[in-house]
Amino acid sequence: MFQDDKGNASSKRFITFCGFILILIGFLSNLYFDYEVDQFIYECIMYIVLIGLGAATADKFSKKS
């Protein structure tokens, strides 16, 4: 899951997964434990995840030499 096409470890995928876990923790803590995460923190992590997914997807469609 964290490897690219060549079998090397992909830091983009790892950071994206960590960001997703943080968003999930924030969502569950807000839902079940009444702990509110600040909006700007949530949005910053969300942008990191979106950029990471975009970069990992762009690698699939980029020219291979």
C-alpha positions as a Markdown table, in Angstrom:
| # | Residue | x | y | z |
|---|---|---|---|---|
| 1 | Met | 0.0 | 0.0 | 0.0 |
| 2 | Phe | 2.9 | 2.4 | 0.7 |
| 3 | Gln | 5.0 | 1.3 | -2.3 |
| 4 | Asp | 5.2 | 2.9 | -5.7 |
| 5 | Asp | 5.3 | 1.1 | -9.0 |
| 6 | Lys | 8.9 | 0.1 | -8.6 |
| 7 | Gly | 8.4 | -1.3 | -5.1 |
| 8 | Asn | 10.1 | 1.6 | -3.3 |
| 9 | Ala | 8.6 | 3.2 | -0.2 |
| 10 | Ser | 6.5 | 6.2 | -1.1 |
| 11 | Ser | 6.6 | 9.0 | 1.4 |
| 12 | Lys | 3.6 | 10.8 | -0.3 |
| 13 | Arg | 1.4 | 7.8 | 0.3 |
| 14 | Phe | 2.6 | 7.4 | 3.9 |
| 15 | Ile | 2.0 | 11.1 | 4.7 |
| 16 | Thr | -1.4 | 11.0 | 3.1 |
| 17 | Phe | -2.4 | 8.0 | 5.1 |
| 18 | Cys | -1.2 | 9.7 | 8.3 |
| 19 | Gly | -3.2 | 12.8 | 7.5 |
| 20 | Phe | -6.3 | 10.6 | 6.8 |
| 21 | Ile | -5.8 | 8.9 | 10.2 |
| 22 | Leu | -5.6 | 12.4 | 11.9 |
| 23 | Ile | -8.8 | 13.5 | 10.2 |
| 24 | Leu | -10.5 | 10.3 | 11.3 |
| 25 | Ile | -9.4 | 10.8 | 14.9 |
| 26 | Gly | -10.6 | 14.4 | 14.8 |
| 27 | Phe | -14.0 | 13.3 | 13.4 |
| 28 | Leu | -14.5 | 10.6 | 15.9 |
| 29 | Ser | -13.4 | 12.7 | 18.8 |
| 30 | Asn | -15.9 | 15.4 | 17.8 |
| 31 | Leu | -18.6 | 12.8 | 17.3 |
| 32 | Tyr | -18.3 | 10.7 | 20.4 |
| 33 | Phe | -16.2 | 12.6 | 22.9 |
| 34 | Asp | -17.5 | 16.1 | 22.4 |
| 35 | Tyr | -14.0 | 17.4 | 21.7 |
| 36 | Glu | -14.0 | 20.1 | 19.0 |
| 37 | Val | -11.1 | 20.4 | 16.6 |
| 38 | Asp | -10.4 | 23.9 | 15.4 |
| 39 | Gln | -11.6 | 24.4 | 11.8 |
| 40 | Phe | -8.3 | 25.7 | 10.4 |
| 41 | Ile | -6.4 | 22.6 | 11.8 |
| 42 | Tyr | -9.0 | 20.3 | 10.2 |
| 43 | Glu | -8.8 | 22.2 | 6.9 |
| 44 | Cys | -5.0 | 22.2 | 6.8 |
| 45 | Ile | -4.8 | 18.4 | 7.3 |
| 46 | Met | -7.5 | 18.0 | 4.7 |
| 47 | Tyr | -5.5 | 20.0 | 2.1 |
| 48 | Ile | -2.4 | 17.9 | 2.9 |
| 49 | Val | -4.4 | 14.7 | 2.2 |
| 50 | Leu | -5.9 | 16.1 | -1.0 |
| 51 | Ile | -2.5 | 17.2 | -2.3 |
| 52 | Gly | -0.9 | 13.9 | -1.3 |
| 53 | Leu | -3.7 | 12.0 | -3.2 |
| 54 | Gly | -3.2 | 14.2 | -6.2 |
| 55 | Ala | 0.5 | 13.7 | -6.3 |
| 56 | Ala | 0.2 | 10.0 | -5.9 |
| 57 | Thr | -2.3 | 9.9 | -8.7 |
| 58 | Ala | -0.2 | 12.1 | -10.9 |
| 59 | Asp | 2.7 | 9.6 | -10.6 |
| 60 | Lys | 0.5 | 6.9 | -12.2 |
| 61 | Phe | -0.2 | 9.1 | -15.3 |
| 62 | Ser | 3.3 | 10.6 | -15.7 |
| 63 | Lys | 5.6 | 9.6 | -18.5 |
| 64 | Lys | 7.9 | 6.7 | -17.5 |
| 65 | Ser | 11.4 | 6.8 | -18.9 |
